[in-house]
């Protein structure tokens, strides 16, 4: 928007354009990132600790990868 207004001959800076857009209530519309969605066909691996009884301290260490 700033570059377009400058090409038209107006002396504007990005802060001025940002303020005008905010006053008019305009904002960008774009797809949001979908980072928490699993890929199609993704299968979760079974928990190897299911059904295991923890009898003592430090018997099992577990890490989540991916």
PDBQT receptor file of N, H, CA, C and O in Angstrom, charges set to zero:
ATOM      1  N   UNK A   1       0.838  -1.184   0.000  1.00  0.00    +0.000 N 
ATOM      2  CA  UNK A   1       0.000   0.000   0.000  1.00  0.00    +0.000 C 
ATOM      3  C   UNK A   1       0.888   1.255   0.000  1.00  0.00    +0.000 C 
ATOM      4  O   UNK A   1       0.607   2.224  -0.704  1.00  0.00    +0.000 OA
ATOM      5  N   UNK A   2       1.963   1.219   0.800  1.00  0.00    +0.000 N 
ATOM      6  H   UNK A   2       2.192   0.431   1.372  1.00  0.00    +0.000 HD
ATOM      7  CA  UNK A   2       2.861   2.377   0.862  1.00  0.00    +0.000 C 
ATOM      8  C   UNK A   2       3.522   2.622  -0.487  1.00  0.00    +0.000 C 
ATOM      9  O   UNK A   2       3.572   3.754  -0.968  1.00  0.00    +0.000 OA
ATOM     10  N   UNK A   3       4.032   1.548  -1.095  1.00  0.00    +0.000 N 
ATOM     11  H   UNK A   3       3.991   0.628  -0.704  1.00  0.00    +0.000 HD
ATOM     12  CA  UNK A   3       4.700   1.684  -2.398  1.00  0.00    +0.000 C 
ATOM     13  C   UNK A   3       3.711   2.184  -3.453  1.00  0.00    +0.000 C 
ATOM     14  O   UNK A   3       4.068   3.008  -4.294  1.00  0.00    +0.000 OA
ATOM     15  N   UNK A   4       2.489   1.696  -3.413  1.00  0.00    +0.000 N 
ATOM     16  H   UNK A   4       2.199   1.026  -2.729  1.00  0.00    +0.000 HD
ATOM     17  CA  UNK A   4       1.467   2.101  -4.387  1.00  0.00    +0.000 C 
ATOM     18  C   UNK A   4       1.155   3.597  -4.250  1.00  0.00    +0.000 C 
ATOM     19  O   UNK A   4       1.059   4.313  -5.247  1.00  0.00    +0.000 OA
ATOM     20  N   UNK A   5       0.996   4.061  -2.995  1.00  0.00    +0.000 N 
ATOM     21  H   UNK A   5       1.074   3.480  -2.185  1.00  0.00    +0.000 HD
ATOM     22  CA  UNK A   5       0.714   5.491  -2.768  1.00  0.00    +0.000 C 
ATOM     23  C   UNK A   5       1.899   6.367  -3.179  1.00  0.00    +0.000 C 
ATOM     24  O   UNK A   5       1.706   7.471  -3.687  1.00  0.00    +0.000 OA
ATOM     25  N   UNK A   6       3.130   5.877  -2.960  1.00  0.00    +0.000 N 
ATOM     26  H   UNK A   6       3.287   4.980  -2.547  1.00  0.00    +0.000 HD
ATOM     27  CA  UNK A   6       4.318   6.642  -3.368  1.00  0.00    +0.000 C 
ATOM     28  C   UNK A   6       4.385   6.747  -4.884  1.00  0.00    +0.000 C 
ATOM     29  O   UNK A   6       4.753   7.796  -5.413  1.00  0.00    +0.000 OA
ATOM     30  N   UNK A   7       4.035   5.677  -5.592  1.00  0.00    +0.000 N 
ATOM     31  H   UNK A   7       3.736   4.825  -5.162  1.00  0.00    +0.000 HD
ATOM     32  CA  UNK A   7       4.026   5.729  -7.057  1.00  0.00    +0.000 C 
ATOM     33  C   UNK A   7       2.998   6.730  -7.573  1.00  0.00    +0.000 C 
ATOM     34  O   UNK A   7       3.158   7.279  -8.663  1.00  0.00    +0.000 OA
ATOM     35  N   UNK A   8       1.953   6.969  -6.802  1.00  0.00    +0.000 N 
ATOM     36  H   UNK A   8       1.823   6.523  -5.916  1.00  0.00    +0.000 HD
ATOM     37  CA  UNK A   8       0.948   7.949  -7.179  1.00  0.00    +0.000 C 
ATOM     38  C   UNK A   8       1.387   9.373  -6.858  1.00  0.00    +0.000 C 
ATOM     39  O   UNK A   8       0.705  10.330  -7.226  1.00  0.00    +0.000 OA
ATOM     40  N   UNK A   9       2.522   9.518  -6.175  1.00  0.00    +0.000 N 
ATOM     41  H   UNK A   9       3.076   8.741  -5.877  1.00  0.00    +0.000 HD
ATOM     42  CA  UNK A   9       3.049  10.845  -5.899  1.00  0.00    +0.000 C 
ATOM     43  C   UNK A   9       2.811  11.355  -4.492  1.00  0.00    +0.000 C 
ATOM     44  O   UNK A   9       3.107  12.516  -4.210  1.00  0.00    +0.000 OA
ATOM     45  N   UNK A  10       2.285  10.526  -3.597  1.00  0.00    +0.000 N 
ATOM     46  H   UNK A  10       2.045   9.583  -3.827  1.00  0.00    +0.000 HD
ATOM     47  CA  UNK A  10       2.052  10.947  -2.222  1.00  0.00    +0.000 C 
ATOM     48  C   UNK A  10       3.272  10.627  -1.365  1.00  0.00    +0.000 C 
ATOM     49  O   UNK A  10       3.922   9.600  -1.560  1.00  0.00    +0.000 OA
ATOM     50  N   UNK A  11       3.575  11.499  -0.426  1.00  0.00    +0.000 N 
ATOM     51  H   UNK A  11       3.047  12.333  -0.268  1.00  0.00    +0.000 HD
ATOM     52  CA  UNK A  11       4.676  11.264   0.507  1.00  0.00    +0.000 C 
ATOM     53  C   UNK A  11       4.103  10.585   1.747  1.00  0.00    +0.000 C 
ATOM     54  O   UNK A  11       3.583  11.250   2.643  1.00  0.00    +0.000 OA
ATOM     55  N   UNK A  12       4.200   9.271   1.791  1.00  0.00    +0.000 N 
ATOM     56  H   UNK A  12       4.622   8.731   1.063  1.00  0.00    +0.000 HD
ATOM     57  CA  UNK A  12       3.665   8.508   2.926  1.00  0.00    +0.000 C 
ATOM     58  C   UNK A  12       4.741   7.549   3.430  1.00  0.00    +0.000 C 
ATOM     59  O   UNK A  12       5.681   7.210   2.712  1.00  0.00    +0.000 OA
ATOM     60  N   UNK A  13       4.581   7.122   4.680  1.00  0.00    +0.000 N 
ATOM     61  H   UNK A  13       3.818   7.398   5.264  1.00  0.00    +0.000 HD
ATOM     62  CA  UNK A  13       5.451   6.089   5.226  1.00  0.00    +0.000 C 
ATOM     63  C   UNK A  13       4.579   4.955   5.760  1.00  0.00    +0.000 C 
ATOM     64  O   UNK A  13       3.370   5.132   5.905  1.00  0.00    +0.000 OA
ATOM     65  N   UNK A  14       5.160   3.804   6.052  1.00  0.00    +0.000 N 
ATOM     66  H   UNK A  14       6.143   3.660   5.934  1.00  0.00    +0.000 HD
ATOM     67  CA  UNK A  14       4.367   2.648   6.487  1.00  0.00    +0.000 C 
ATOM     68  C   UNK A  14       3.531   2.908   7.739  1.00  0.00    +0.000 C 
ATOM     69  O   UNK A  14       2.424   2.381   7.855  1.00  0.00    +0.000 OA
ATOM     70  N   UNK A  15       4.042   3.716   8.684  1.00  0.00    +0.000 N 
ATOM     71  H   UNK A  15       4.941   4.144   8.590  1.00  0.00    +0.000 HD
ATOM     72  CA  UNK A  15       3.279   3.993   9.899  1.00  0.00    +0.000 C 
ATOM     73  C   UNK A  15       1.993   4.761   9.584  1.00  0.00    +0.000 C 
ATOM     74  O   UNK A  15       0.957   4.522  10.203  1.00  0.00    +0.000 OA
ATOM     75  N   UNK A  16       2.063   5.672   8.631  1.00  0.00    +0.000 N 
ATOM     76  H   UNK A  16       2.905   5.865   8.127  1.00  0.00    +0.000 HD
ATOM     77  CA  UNK A  16       0.880   6.446   8.259  1.00  0.00    +0.000 C 
ATOM     78  C   UNK A  16      -0.177   5.526   7.634  1.00  0.00    +0.000 C 
ATOM     79  O   UNK A  16      -1.357   5.606   7.973  1.00  0.00    +0.000 OA
ATOM     80  N   UNK A  17       0.257   4.662   6.729  1.00  0.00    +0.000 N 
ATOM     81  H   UNK A  17       1.216   4.597   6.454  1.00  0.00    +0.000 HD
ATOM     82  CA  UNK A  17      -0.674   3.718   6.098  1.00  0.00    +0.000 C 
ATOM     83  C   UNK A  17      -1.275   2.780   7.138  1.00  0.00    +0.000 C 
ATOM     84  O   UNK A  17      -2.475   2.506   7.115  1.00  0.00    +0.000 OA
ATOM     85  N   UNK A  18      -0.432   2.284   8.057  1.00  0.00    +0.000 N 
ATOM     86  H   UNK A  18       0.543   2.506   8.076  1.00  0.00    +0.000 HD
ATOM     87  CA  UNK A  18      -0.905   1.390   9.113  1.00  0.00    +0.000 C 
ATOM     88  C   UNK A  18      -1.973   2.066   9.961  1.00  0.00    +0.000 C 
ATOM     89  O   UNK A  18      -2.982   1.450  10.303  1.00  0.00    +0.000 OA
ATOM     90  N   UNK A  19      -1.750   3.334  10.302  1.00  0.00    +0.000 N 
ATOM     91  H   UNK A  19      -0.930   3.834  10.024  1.00  0.00    +0.000 HD
ATOM     92  CA  UNK A  19      -2.732   4.075  11.103  1.00  0.00    +0.000 C 
ATOM     93  C   UNK A  19      -4.037   4.258  10.356  1.00  0.00    +0.000 C 
ATOM     94  O   UNK A  19      -5.112   4.106  10.936  1.00  0.00    +0.000 OA
ATOM     95  N   UNK A  20      -3.954   4.588   9.060  1.00  0.00    +0.000 N 
ATOM     96  H   UNK A  20      -3.080   4.712   8.589  1.00  0.00    +0.000 HD
ATOM     97  CA  UNK A  20      -5.177   4.771   8.267  1.00  0.00    +0.000 C 
ATOM     98  C   UNK A  20      -5.973   3.476   8.162  1.00  0.00    +0.000 C 
ATOM     99  O   UNK A  20      -7.195   3.482   8.306  1.00  0.00    +0.000 OA
ATOM    100  N   UNK A  21      -5.281   2.365   7.911  1.00  0.00    +0.000 N 
ATOM    101  H   UNK A  21      -4.288   2.360   7.794  1.00  0.00    +0.000 HD
ATOM    102  CA  UNK A  21      -5.967   1.076   7.817  1.00  0.00    +0.000 C 
ATOM    103  C   UNK A  21      -6.625   0.718   9.143  1.00  0.00    +0.000 C 
ATOM    104  O   UNK A  21      -7.743   0.204   9.159  1.00  0.00    +0.000 OA
ATOM    105  N   UNK A  22      -5.937   0.988  10.269  1.00  0.00    +0.000 N 
ATOM    106  H   UNK A  22      -5.028   1.405  10.257  1.00  0.00    +0.000 HD
ATOM    107  CA  UNK A  22      -6.506   0.704  11.585  1.00  0.00    +0.000 C 
ATOM    108  C   UNK A  22      -7.744   1.557  11.836  1.00  0.00    +0.000 C 
ATOM    109  O   UNK A  22      -8.725   1.067  12.396  1.00  0.00    +0.000 OA
ATOM    110  N   UNK A  23      -7.713   2.841  11.427  1.00  0.00    +0.000 N 
ATOM    111  H   UNK A  23      -6.916   3.239  10.972  1.00  0.00    +0.000 HD
ATOM    112  CA  UNK A  23      -8.865   3.730  11.614  1.00  0.00    +0.000 C 
ATOM    113  C   UNK A  23     -10.068   3.267  10.791  1.00  0.00    +0.000 C 
ATOM    114  O   UNK A  23     -11.213   3.405  11.222  1.00  0.00    +0.000 OA
ATOM    115  N   UNK A  24      -9.798   2.716   9.602  1.00  0.00    +0.000 N 
ATOM    116  H   UNK A  24      -8.868   2.604   9.252  1.00  0.00    +0.000 HD
ATOM    117  CA  UNK A  24     -10.894   2.233   8.756  1.00  0.00    +0.000 C 
ATOM    118  C   UNK A  24     -11.367   0.843   9.151  1.00  0.00    +0.000 C 
ATOM    119  O   UNK A  24     -12.373   0.359   8.632  1.00  0.00    +0.000 OA
ATOM    120  N   UNK A  25     -10.648   0.196  10.068  1.00  0.00    +0.000 N 
ATOM    121  H   UNK A  25      -9.831   0.589  10.490  1.00  0.00    +0.000 HD
ATOM    122  CA  UNK A  25     -11.038  -1.135  10.511  1.00  0.00    +0.000 C 
ATOM    123  C   UNK A  25     -10.676  -2.231   9.520  1.00  0.00    +0.000 C 
ATOM    124  O   UNK A  25     -11.281  -3.303   9.532  1.00  0.00    +0.000 OA
ATOM    125  N   UNK A  26      -9.689  -1.971   8.658  1.00  0.00    +0.000 N 
ATOM    126  H   UNK A  26      -9.198  -1.100   8.648  1.00  0.00    +0.000 HD
ATOM    127  CA  UNK A  26      -9.279  -2.969   7.671  1.00  0.00    +0.000 C 
ATOM    128  C   UNK A  26      -8.111  -3.787   8.208  1.00  0.00    +0.000 C 
ATOM    129  O   UNK A  26      -7.226  -3.261   8.884  1.00  0.00    +0.000 OA
ATOM    130  N   UNK A  27      -8.121  -5.079   7.897  1.00  0.00    +0.000 N 
ATOM    131  H   UNK A  27      -8.839  -5.505   7.347  1.00  0.00    +0.000 HD
ATOM    132  CA  UNK A  27      -7.014  -5.938   8.286  1.00  0.00    +0.000 C 
ATOM    133  C   UNK A  27      -6.828  -7.020   7.240  1.00  0.00    +0.000 C 
ATOM    134  O   UNK A  27      -7.735  -7.311   6.460  1.00  0.00    +0.000 OA
ATOM    135  N   UNK A  28      -5.665  -7.602   7.230  1.00  0.00    +0.000 N 
ATOM    136  H   UNK A  28      -4.928  -7.366   7.864  1.00  0.00    +0.000 HD
ATOM    137  CA  UNK A  28      -5.336  -8.623   6.235  1.00  0.00    +0.000 C 
ATOM    138  C   UNK A  28      -6.133  -9.893   6.494  1.00  0.00    +0.000 C 
ATOM    139  O   UNK A  28      -6.421 -10.241   7.639  1.00  0.00    +0.000 OA
ATOM    140  N   UNK A  29      -6.484 -10.574   5.420  1.00  0.00    +0.000 N 
ATOM    141  H   UNK A  29      -6.250 -10.292   4.489  1.00  0.00    +0.000 HD
ATOM    142  CA  UNK A  29      -7.187 -11.848   5.513  1.00  0.00    +0.000 C 
ATOM    143  C   UNK A  29      -6.347 -12.883   4.787  1.00  0.00    +0.000 C 
ATOM    144  O   UNK A  29      -6.147 -12.789   3.576  1.00  0.00    +0.000 OA
ATOM    145  N   UNK A  30      -5.854 -13.874   5.525  1.00  0.00    +0.000 N 
ATOM    146  H   UNK A  30      -6.017 -13.951   6.509  1.00  0.00    +0.000 HD
ATOM    147  CA  UNK A  30      -5.004 -14.907   4.942  1.00  0.00    +0.000 C 
ATOM    148  C   UNK A  30      -5.174 -16.189   5.752  1.00  0.00    +0.000 C 
ATOM    149  O   UNK A  30      -5.592 -16.132   6.908  1.00  0.00    +0.000 OA
ATOM    150  N   UNK A  31      -4.859 -17.341   5.167  1.00  0.00    +0.000 N 
ATOM    151  H   UNK A  31      -4.519 -17.388   4.228  1.00  0.00    +0.000 HD
ATOM    152  CA  UNK A  31      -4.997 -18.591   5.908  1.00  0.00    +0.000 C 
ATOM    153  C   UNK A  31      -4.021 -18.647   7.084  1.00  0.00    +0.000 C 
ATOM    154  O   UNK A  31      -2.845 -18.310   6.946  1.00  0.00    +0.000 OA
ATOM    155  N   UNK A  32      -4.516 -19.067   8.214  1.00  0.00    +0.000 N 
ATOM    156  H   UNK A  32      -5.471 -19.341   8.326  1.00  0.00    +0.000 HD
ATOM    157  CA  UNK A  32      -3.681 -19.194   9.393  1.00  0.00    +0.000 C 
ATOM    158  C   UNK A  32      -2.896 -20.500   9.333  1.00  0.00    +0.000 C 
ATOM    159  O   UNK A  32      -3.351 -21.454   8.702  1.00  0.00    +0.000 OA
ATOM    160  N   UNK A  33      -1.727 -20.569   9.976  1.00  0.00    +0.000 N 
ATOM    161  H   UNK A  33      -1.357 -19.794  10.489  1.00  0.00    +0.000 HD
ATOM    162  CA  UNK A  33      -0.956 -21.807   9.974  1.00  0.00    +0.000 C 
ATOM    163  C   UNK A  33      -1.704 -22.915  10.710  1.00  0.00    +0.000 C 
ATOM    164  O   UNK A  33      -2.329 -22.680  11.744  1.00  0.00    +0.000 OA
ATOM    165  N   UNK A  34      -1.632 -24.099  10.171  1.00  0.00    +0.000 N 
ATOM    166  H   UNK A  34      -1.124 -24.290   9.331  1.00  0.00    +0.000 HD
ATOM    167  CA  UNK A  34      -2.294 -25.254  10.785  1.00  0.00    +0.000 C 
ATOM    168  C   UNK A  34      -1.225 -26.198  11.305  1.00  0.00    +0.000 C 
ATOM    169  O   UNK A  34      -1.068 -27.308  10.795  1.00  0.00    +0.000 OA
ATOM    170  N   UNK A  35      -0.493 -25.764  12.311  1.00  0.00    +0.000 N 
ATOM    171  H   UNK A  35      -0.620 -24.863  12.725  1.00  0.00    +0.000 HD
ATOM    172  CA  UNK A  35       0.653 -26.506  12.810  1.00  0.00    +0.000 C 
ATOM    173  C   UNK A  35       0.266 -27.713  13.659  1.00  0.00    +0.000 C 
ATOM    174  O   UNK A  35       1.062 -28.642  13.795  1.00  0.00    +0.000 OA
ATOM    175  N   UNK A  36      -0.920 -27.720  14.225  1.00  0.00    +0.000 N 
ATOM    176  H   UNK A  36      -1.567 -26.965  14.114  1.00  0.00    +0.000 HD
ATOM    177  CA  UNK A  36      -1.299 -28.801  15.122  1.00  0.00    +0.000 C 
ATOM    178  C   UNK A  36      -2.051 -29.926  14.410  1.00  0.00    +0.000 C 
ATOM    179  O   UNK A  36      -2.452 -30.893  15.058  1.00  0.00    +0.000 OA
ATOM    180  N   UNK A  37      -2.246 -29.828  13.125  1.00  0.00    +0.000 N 
ATOM    181  H   UNK A  37      -1.920 -29.042  12.598  1.00  0.00    +0.000 HD
ATOM    182  CA  UNK A  37      -2.990 -30.837  12.389  1.00  0.00    +0.000 C 
ATOM    183  C   UNK A  37      -2.057 -31.933  11.891  1.00  0.00    +0.000 C 
ATOM    184  O   UNK A  37      -1.038 -31.626  11.274  1.00  0.00    +0.000 OA
ATOM    185  N   UNK A  38      -2.374 -33.209  12.140  1.00  0.00    +0.000 N 
ATOM    186  H   UNK A  38      -3.203 -33.460  12.641  1.00  0.00    +0.000 HD
ATOM    187  CA  UNK A  38      -1.529 -34.283  11.622  1.00  0.00    +0.000 C 
ATOM    188  C   UNK A  38      -1.674 -34.407  10.109  1.00  0.00    +0.000 C 
ATOM    189  O   UNK A  38      -2.703 -34.047   9.539  1.00  0.00    +0.000 OA
ATOM    190  N   UNK A  39      -0.632 -34.918   9.475  1.00  0.00    +0.000 N 
ATOM    191  H   UNK A  39       0.205 -35.211   9.939  1.00  0.00    +0.000 HD
ATOM    192  CA  UNK A  39      -0.663 -35.112   8.027  1.00  0.00    +0.000 C 
ATOM    193  C   UNK A  39      -1.654 -36.222   7.678  1.00  0.00    +0.000 C 
ATOM    194  O   UNK A  39      -1.940 -37.090   8.502  1.00  0.00    +0.000 OA
ATOM    195  N   UNK A  40      -2.169 -36.187   6.469  1.00  0.00    +0.000 N 
ATOM    196  H   UNK A  40      -1.937 -35.482   5.799  1.00  0.00    +0.000 HD
ATOM    197  CA  UNK A  40      -3.104 -37.220   6.025  1.00  0.00    +0.000 C 
ATOM    198  C   UNK A  40      -2.403 -38.574   6.029  1.00  0.00    +0.000 C 
ATOM    199  O   UNK A  40      -1.298 -38.705   5.502  1.00  0.00    +0.000 OA
ATOM    200  N   UNK A  41      -3.038 -39.573   6.616  1.00  0.00    +0.000 N 
ATOM    201  H   UNK A  41      -3.935 -39.466   7.044  1.00  0.00    +0.000 HD
ATOM    202  CA  UNK A  41      -2.468 -40.911   6.647  1.00  0.00    +0.000 C 
ATOM    203  C   UNK A  41      -1.462 -41.133   7.764  1.00  0.00    +0.000 C 
ATOM    204  O   UNK A  41      -0.865 -42.205   7.857  1.00  0.00    +0.000 OA
ATOM    205  N   UNK A  42      -1.269 -40.136   8.606  1.00  0.00    +0.000 N 
ATOM    206  H   UNK A  42      -1.754 -39.265   8.530  1.00  0.00    +0.000 HD
ATOM    207  CA  UNK A  42      -0.296 -40.273   9.692  1.00  0.00    +0.000 C 
ATOM    208  C   UNK A  42      -0.833 -41.248  10.737  1.00  0.00    +0.000 C 
ATOM    209  O   UNK A  42      -1.978 -41.130  11.173  1.00  0.00    +0.000 OA
ATOM    210  N   UNK A  43      -0.001 -42.212  11.136  1.00  0.00    +0.000 N 
ATOM    211  H   UNK A  43       0.929 -42.308  10.781  1.00  0.00    +0.000 HD
ATOM    212  CA  UNK A  43      -0.391 -43.169  12.163  1.00  0.00    +0.000 C 
ATOM    213  C   UNK A  43       0.461 -42.944  13.397  1.00  0.00    +0.000 C 
ATOM    214  O   UNK A  43       1.676 -42.775  13.300  1.00  0.00    +0.000 OA
ATOM    215  N   UNK A  44      -0.173 -42.941  14.547  1.00  0.00    +0.000 N 
ATOM    216  H   UNK A  44      -1.160 -43.079  14.626  1.00  0.00    +0.000 HD
ATOM    217  CA  UNK A  44       0.552 -42.765  15.793  1.00  0.00    +0.000 C 
ATOM    218  C   UNK A  44       1.120 -44.099  16.234  1.00  0.00    +0.000 C 
ATOM    219  O   UNK A  44       0.465 -45.133  16.108  1.00  0.00    +0.000 OA
ATOM    220  N   UNK A  45       2.331 -44.076  16.748  1.00  0.00    +0.000 N 
ATOM    221  H   UNK A  45       2.864 -43.235  16.850  1.00  0.00    +0.000 HD
ATOM    222  CA  UNK A  45       2.939 -45.309  17.236  1.00  0.00    +0.000 C 
ATOM    223  C   UNK A  45       2.360 -45.637  18.616  1.00  0.00    +0.000 C 
ATOM    224  O   UNK A  45       2.044 -44.730  19.385  1.00  0.00    +0.000 OA
ATOM    225  N   UNK A  46       2.221 -46.921  18.928  1.00  0.00    +0.000 N 
ATOM    226  H   UNK A  46       2.478 -47.658  18.302  1.00  0.00    +0.000 HD
ATOM    227  CA  UNK A  46       1.636 -47.293  20.226  1.00  0.00    +0.000 C 
ATOM    228  C   UNK A  46       2.593 -46.973  21.370  1.00  0.00    +0.000 C 
ATOM    229  O   UNK A  46       3.809 -46.940  21.183  1.00  0.00    +0.000 OA
ATOM    230  N   UNK A  47       2.044 -46.744  22.528  1.00  0.00    +0.000 N 
ATOM    231  H   UNK A  47       1.056 -46.771  22.680  1.00  0.00    +0.000 HD
ATOM    232  CA  UNK A  47       2.850 -46.461  23.702  1.00  0.00    +0.000 C 
ATOM    233  C   UNK A  47       3.456 -47.761  24.208  1.00  0.00    +0.000 C 
ATOM    234  O   UNK A  47       2.734 -48.715  24.500  1.00  0.00    +0.000 OA
ATOM    235  N   UNK A  48       4.759 -47.799  24.309  1.00  0.00    +0.000 N 
ATOM    236  H   UNK A  48       5.345 -47.025  24.072  1.00  0.00    +0.000 HD
ATOM    237  CA  UNK A  48       5.439 -48.993  24.792  1.00  0.00    +0.000 C 
ATOM    238  C   UNK A  48       5.379 -49.110  26.309  1.00  0.00    +0.000 C 
ATOM    239  O   UNK A  48       5.731 -50.150  26.865  1.00  0.00    +0.000 OA
ATOM    240  N   UNK A  49       4.937 -48.055  26.978  1.00  0.00    +0.000 N 
ATOM    241  H   UNK A  49       4.651 -47.210  26.526  1.00  0.00    +0.000 HD
ATOM    242  CA  UNK A  49       4.858 -48.064  28.435  1.00  0.00    +0.000 C 
ATOM    243  C   UNK A  49       3.475 -48.429  28.945  1.00  0.00    +0.000 C 
ATOM    244  O   UNK A  49       3.273 -48.543  30.154  1.00  0.00    +0.000 OA
ATOM    245  N   UNK A  50       2.523 -48.612  28.045  1.00  0.00    +0.000 N 
ATOM    246  H   UNK A  50       2.687 -48.519  27.063  1.00  0.00    +0.000 HD
ATOM    247  CA  UNK A  50       1.157 -48.926  28.467  1.00  0.00    +0.000 C 
ATOM    248  C   UNK A  50       1.129 -50.285  29.170  1.00  0.00    +0.000 C 
ATOM    249  O   UNK A  50       1.643 -51.274  28.646  1.00  0.00    +0.000 OA
ATOM    250  N   UNK A  51       0.543 -50.322  30.323  1.00  0.00    +0.000 N 
ATOM    251  H   UNK A  51       0.126 -49.518  30.749  1.00  0.00    +0.000 HD
ATOM    252  CA  UNK A  51       0.434 -51.565  31.082  1.00  0.00    +0.000 C 
ATOM    253  C   UNK A  51       1.658 -51.893  31.916  1.00  0.00    +0.000 C 
ATOM    254  O   UNK A  51       1.654 -52.897  32.628  1.00  0.00    +0.000 OA
ATOM    255  N   UNK A  52       2.702 -51.085  31.855  1.00  0.00    +0.000 N 
ATOM    256  H   UNK A  52       2.706 -50.270  31.277  1.00  0.00    +0.000 HD
ATOM    257  CA  UNK A  52       3.917 -51.323  32.639  1.00  0.00    +0.000 C 
ATOM    258  C   UNK A  52       3.754 -50.671  33.999  1.00  0.00    +0.000 C 
ATOM    259  O   UNK A  52       3.353 -49.512  34.097  1.00  0.00    +0.000 OA
ATOM    260  N   UNK A  53       4.065 -51.415  35.039  1.00  0.00    +0.000 N 
ATOM    261  H   UNK A  53       4.392 -52.357  34.959  1.00  0.00    +0.000 HD
ATOM    262  CA  UNK A  53       3.974 -50.883  36.397  1.00  0.00    +0.000 C 
ATOM    263  C   UNK A  53       5.324 -50.291  36.788  1.00  0.00    +0.000 C 
ATOM    264  O   UNK A  53       6.353 -50.960  36.694  1.00  0.00    +0.000 OA
ATOM    265  N   UNK A  54       5.315 -49.049  37.222  1.00  0.00    +0.000 N 
ATOM    266  H   UNK A  54       4.479 -48.505  37.298  1.00  0.00    +0.000 HD
ATOM    267  CA  UNK A  54       6.545 -48.376  37.646  1.00  0.00    +0.000 C 
ATOM    268  C   UNK A  54       6.767 -48.728  39.117  1.00  0.00    +0.000 C 
ATOM    269  O   UNK A  54       6.018 -48.269  39.980  1.00  0.00    +0.000 OA
ATOM    270  N   UNK A  55       7.781 -49.531  39.408  1.00  0.00    +0.000 N 
ATOM    271  H   UNK A  55       8.389 -49.904  38.706  1.00  0.00    +0.000 HD
ATOM    272  CA  UNK A  55       8.006 -50.019  40.765  1.00  0.00    +0.000 C 
ATOM    273  C   UNK A  55       9.018 -49.188  41.542  1.00  0.00    +0.000 C 
ATOM    274  O   UNK A  55       8.990 -49.180  42.772  1.00  0.00    +0.000 OA
ATOM    275  N   UNK A  56       9.918 -48.483  40.840  1.00  0.00    +0.000 N 
ATOM    276  H   UNK A  56       9.940 -48.489  39.841  1.00  0.00    +0.000 HD
ATOM    277  CA  UNK A  56      10.947 -47.725  41.546  1.00  0.00    +0.000 C 
ATOM    278  C   UNK A  56      11.261 -46.426  40.804  1.00  0.00    +0.000 C 
ATOM    279  O   UNK A  56      10.864 -46.244  39.653  1.00  0.00    +0.000 OA
ATOM    280  N   UNK A  57      11.963 -45.546  41.466  1.00  0.00    +0.000 N 
ATOM    281  H   UNK A  57      12.285 -45.694  42.402  1.00  0.00    +0.000 HD
ATOM    282  CA  UNK A  57      12.349 -44.267  40.886  1.00  0.00    +0.000 C 
ATOM    283  C   UNK A  57      13.348 -44.510  39.751  1.00  0.00    +0.000 C 
ATOM    284  O   UNK A  57      14.205 -45.388  39.849  1.00  0.00    +0.000 OA
ATOM    285  N   UNK A  58      13.232 -43.740  38.689  1.00  0.00    +0.000 N 
ATOM    286  H   UNK A  58      12.535 -43.027  38.608  1.00  0.00    +0.000 HD
ATOM    287  CA  UNK A  58      14.112 -43.811  37.519  1.00  0.00    +0.000 C 
ATOM    288  C   UNK A  58      14.077 -45.158  36.792  1.00  0.00    +0.000 C 
ATOM    289  O   UNK A  58      15.027 -45.515  36.095  1.00  0.00    +0.000 OA
ATOM    290  N   UNK A  59      12.986 -45.897  36.956  1.00  0.00    +0.000 N 
ATOM    291  H   UNK A  59      12.215 -45.606  37.522  1.00  0.00    +0.000 HD
ATOM    292  CA  UNK A  59      12.855 -47.173  36.248  1.00  0.00    +0.000 C 
ATOM    293  C   UNK A  59      12.661 -46.930  34.746  1.00  0.00    +0.000 C 
ATOM    294  O   UNK A  59      13.178 -47.683  33.920  1.00  0.00    +0.000 OA
ATOM    295  N   UNK A  60      11.923 -45.888  34.403  1.00  0.00    +0.000 N 
ATOM    296  H   UNK A  60      11.504 -45.276  35.074  1.00  0.00    +0.000 HD
ATOM    297  CA  UNK A  60      11.610 -45.607  32.999  1.00  0.00    +0.000 C 
ATOM    298  C   UNK A  60      11.867 -44.132  32.719  1.00  0.00    +0.000 C 
ATOM    299  O   UNK A  60      11.466 -43.264  33.494  1.00  0.00    +0.000 OA
ATOM    300  N   UNK A  61      12.534 -43.861  31.613  1.00  0.00    +0.000 N 
ATOM    301  H   UNK A  61      12.859 -44.567  30.984  1.00  0.00    +0.000 HD
ATOM    302  CA  UNK A  61      12.692 -42.509  31.103  1.00  0.00    +0.000 C 
ATOM    303  C   UNK A  61      12.021 -42.480  29.752  1.00  0.00    +0.000 C 
ATOM    304  O   UNK A  61      12.159 -43.418  28.968  1.00  0.00    +0.000 OA
ATOM    305  N   UNK A  62      11.293 -41.409  29.470  1.00  0.00    +0.000 N 
ATOM    306  H   UNK A  62      11.181 -40.647  30.107  1.00  0.00    +0.000 HD
ATOM    307  CA  UNK A  62      10.542 -41.335  28.228  1.00  0.00    +0.000 C 
ATOM    308  C   UNK A  62      10.756 -39.980  27.582  1.00  0.00    +0.000 C 
ATOM    309  O   UNK A  62      10.845 -38.961  28.268  1.00  0.00    +0.000 OA
ATOM    310  N   UNK A  63      10.839 -39.971  26.248  1.00  0.00    +0.000 N 
ATOM    311  H   UNK A  63      10.767 -40.798  25.691  1.00  0.00    +0.000 HD
ATOM    312  CA  UNK A  63      10.968 -38.715  25.512  1.00  0.00    +0.000 C 
ATOM    313  C   UNK A  63       9.979 -38.731  24.369  1.00  0.00    +0.000 C 
ATOM    314  O   UNK A  63       9.745 -39.771  23.752  1.00  0.00    +0.000 OA
ATOM    315  N   UNK A  64       9.398 -37.578  24.087  1.00  0.00    +0.000 N 
ATOM    316  H   UNK A  64       9.588 -36.733  24.588  1.00  0.00    +0.000 HD
ATOM    317  CA  UNK A  64       8.475 -37.424  22.956  1.00  0.00    +0.000 C 
ATOM    318  C   UNK A  64       9.237 -36.863  21.783  1.00  0.00    +0.000 C 
ATOM    319  O   UNK A  64       9.841 -35.796  21.893  1.00  0.00    +0.000 OA
ATOM    320  N   UNK A  65       9.223 -37.552  20.668  1.00  0.00    +0.000 N 
ATOM    321  H   UNK A  65       8.733 -38.418  20.578  1.00  0.00    +0.000 HD
ATOM    322  CA  UNK A  65       9.901 -37.087  19.472  1.00  0.00    +0.000 C 
ATOM    323  C   UNK A  65       8.875 -36.992  18.359  1.00  0.00    +0.000 C 
ATOM    324  O   UNK A  65       8.246 -37.983  17.987  1.00  0.00    +0.000 OA
ATOM    325  N   UNK A  66       8.713 -35.785  17.832  1.00  0.00    +0.000 N 
ATOM    326  H   UNK A  66       9.224 -34.980  18.134  1.00  0.00    +0.000 HD
ATOM    327  CA  UNK A  66       7.846 -35.566  16.676  1.00  0.00    +0.000 C 
ATOM    328  C   UNK A  66       6.444 -35.811  16.993  1.00  0.00    +0.000 C 
ATOM    329  O   UNK A  66       5.581 -35.671  16.126  1.00  0.00    +0.000 OA
TER     330      UNK A  66
